[in-house]
Amino acid sequence: MTDQNASGEAYCARFHHAIELVGRRWTGAILIALGCERDRYTEIRDTIPGLSDRMLCDRLRELEAAGLVHRAVHPTTPVQVRYQLTPKGRALGPVLDSLSRWANDWLEADP
């Protein structure tokens, strides 16, 4: 890790923004579910124990607004909505994999 960014500042606003975005409650789990081809709302919700409908809806909107997730509406009967990671969202895959490995190595499982 570096102590300072290129301008010599100890605080990096972009890094802080990234951590705040990805580190929000449930966001990492939603991104991982999407990366595992869970692309329908109910598939995502059912993959993540304890995730409420409202929270999933809020997080998907935030991820879409941040350009990490694309929401596609298919005009079928009934209407189907699918969520996909954008290239920007897929680029987080190695980051989430590294964080997952770190967690497995250094953190105890929840009781």
C-alpha positions as CSV (number, residue, x, y, z in Angstrom):
1,M,0.0,0.0,0.0
2,T,1.1,3.5,-0.6
3,D,1.2,6.2,2.1
4,Q,0.4,9.0,-0.2
5,N,-1.2,9.6,-3.6
6,A,0.5,11.2,-6.5
7,S,-0.1,14.7,-5.2
8,G,1.4,14.0,-1.9
9,E,-1.9,14.0,0.1
10,A,-2.4,11.3,2.7
11,Y,-6.1,11.3,2.0
12,C,-7.4,10.0,-1.4
13,A,-10.9,11.1,-2.2
14,R,-11.4,8.6,-5.0
15,F,-10.3,5.7,-2.8
16,H,-12.6,6.9,0.0
17,H,-15.5,7.2,-2.4
18,A,-14.9,3.7,-3.7
19,I,-14.7,2.2,-0.2
20,E,-17.9,4.0,0.8
21,L,-19.7,2.7,-2.4
22,V,-18.6,-0.9,-2.2
23,G,-18.6,-1.1,1.6
24,R,-22.2,-0.2,2.1
25,R,-24.2,-2.9,3.8
26,W,-25.3,-5.6,1.4
27,T,-23.5,-4.0,-1.6
28,G,-20.6,-6.5,-1.8
29,A,-23.0,-9.5,-1.5
30,I,-25.2,-8.1,-4.3
31,L,-22.2,-7.6,-6.5
32,I,-21.0,-11.1,-5.9
33,A,-24.5,-12.5,-6.6
34,L,-24.6,-10.6,-9.9
35,G,-21.1,-11.9,-10.7
36,C,-22.4,-15.4,-10.2
37,E,-25.1,-14.9,-12.9
38,R,-27.9,-14.2,-10.5
39,D,-29.6,-11.6,-12.6
40,R,-33.3,-11.6,-11.5
41,Y,-34.4,-9.7,-8.5
42,T,-35.7,-12.8,-6.7
43,E,-32.6,-14.7,-7.4
44,I,-30.4,-12.0,-5.9
45,R,-32.7,-11.7,-2.9
46,D,-32.9,-15.4,-2.3
47,T,-29.1,-15.8,-2.5
48,I,-28.4,-13.3,0.3
49,P,-30.0,-14.3,3.7
50,G,-31.4,-11.4,5.7
51,L,-31.6,-9.0,2.7
52,S,-34.9,-7.2,2.7
53,D,-36.8,-6.2,-0.5
54,R,-36.5,-2.6,0.3
55,M,-32.8,-2.7,0.9
56,L,-32.2,-4.7,-2.3
57,C,-34.2,-2.2,-4.2
58,D,-32.3,0.7,-2.7
59,R,-28.9,-0.9,-3.3
60,L,-29.7,-1.9,-6.9
61,R,-30.7,1.7,-7.6
62,E,-27.5,3.0,-6.1
63,L,-25.4,0.6,-8.1
64,E,-27.2,1.5,-11.2
65,A,-26.7,5.2,-10.6
66,A,-23.0,4.6,-10.0
67,G,-22.8,2.8,-13.3
68,L,-21.9,-0.6,-11.8
69,V,-25.2,-2.3,-12.7
70,H,-27.5,-2.2,-15.8
71,R,-31.2,-2.7,-15.4
72,A,-32.9,-4.3,-18.4
73,V,-36.6,-4.5,-18.8
74,H,-37.9,-7.2,-21.1
75,P,-41.4,-6.5,-22.4
76,T,-42.8,-9.9,-21.9
77,T,-45.9,-11.0,-20.1
78,P,-45.3,-10.7,-17.3
79,V,-42.5,-8.1,-17.6
80,Q,-39.1,-9.4,-16.8
81,V,-36.4,-7.3,-15.2
82,R,-32.8,-8.5,-15.3
83,Y,-29.8,-6.9,-13.7
84,Q,-26.3,-7.2,-15.1
85,L,-22.9,-5.9,-14.1
86,T,-21.5,-3.3,-16.4
87,P,-17.9,-3.4,-17.5
88,K,-17.2,-1.0,-14.6
89,G,-19.0,-3.4,-12.2
90,R,-17.2,-6.5,-13.6
91,A,-13.9,-4.7,-13.0
92,L,-14.6,-5.0,-9.3
93,G,-14.5,-8.9,-9.5
94,P,-10.8,-9.2,-8.7
95,V,-11.1,-6.7,-5.9
96,L,-14.0,-8.6,-4.3
97,D,-12.2,-11.9,-4.8
98,S,-9.1,-10.5,-3.0
99,L,-11.3,-9.2,-0.2
100,S,-13.0,-12.5,0.1
101,R,-9.7,-14.3,0.4
102,W,-8.5,-11.9,3.0
103,A,-11.7,-12.4,5.0
104,N,-11.4,-16.2,4.8
105,D,-7.8,-15.9,6.1
106,W,-8.1,-13.3,8.8
107,L,-11.7,-13.1,10.1
108,E,-13.7,-15.6,12.1
109,A,-17.0,-16.7,10.8
110,D,-20.1,-15.1,12.2
111,P,-21.6,-17.2,15.0
